[in-house]
Amino acid sequence: MKVLIIEDDNDINLLLGKILEEENYEVTSAYTGIEGKLFTDVEDFDLILLDLMLPGMSGEEIIEYIRKKERKMPILVISAKIDKATKLKVLKNGADDFIIKPFDIDEVMARVEANLRRYKEFSNSNIIHDVLHYKELEMNIEEIKIKVKGEEINLTPIEFEILKLLLSHPKKTFTKENIYKSVWKDEFYGDENTANVHISNLRNKISRIDSENEYIKTIWGMGFRIG
């Protein structure tokens, strides 16, 4: 599996690269935002570890650039920025996870493995032969396609898995902890913002095409369900 590290701190870049290589990942390192962008233009990566405060091009700009090209690999932000607004913004713009510096190496590796496992399942989901429907929405799991009123919308792997979870159990209300454990396949540490942002992104993408129907209902004090 190929991992791109975009981190301007030489020591952190080397540390992450060393740990990943010890686990047999193929690592490419970039030390500026521009260098990282150029690597994404010429090579396909399975996962990106990304700092936000980078020379030349910020991490936020790189996320936006990659997602506009409809590249779906997981992007894990590792940043010293700890304010809630920054975390919500990068998740909303397409990052899959956010790890705060200083970080624990074991936690980083666990999140790398969980995101890669989910991405691999997403990429290989053509073994499943289901088409799910709700109102004007159609999810073709075999082809990994979502259509609303016949118009295809582009989802990240996280968004796709959340929507699939909800559509597969249309009468069930999922707590944020349920969603996190089912989709991220990781322990839930009480951070509700991550699930909230991805649900918000899903709603926005669907409502751009169909603003008349409600697809994801908030059950106050409990969670979310199709509704």
Secondary structure, DSSP 8 states (H G I E B T S, - for coil): -EEEEE-S-HHHHHHHHHHHHHTT-EEEEESSHHHHHHHHHH---SEEEE-SS-SSS-HHHHHHHHHHTT--S-EEEEES---HHHHHHHHHTT-SEEEESS--HHHHHHHHHHHHHHHHHHHTGGG---EEEETTEEEETTTTEEEETTEEE---HHHHHHHHHHHHSTT--B-HHHHHHHHT-S---S--HHHHHHHHHHHHHHHTT--SS--EEEETTTEEEE-
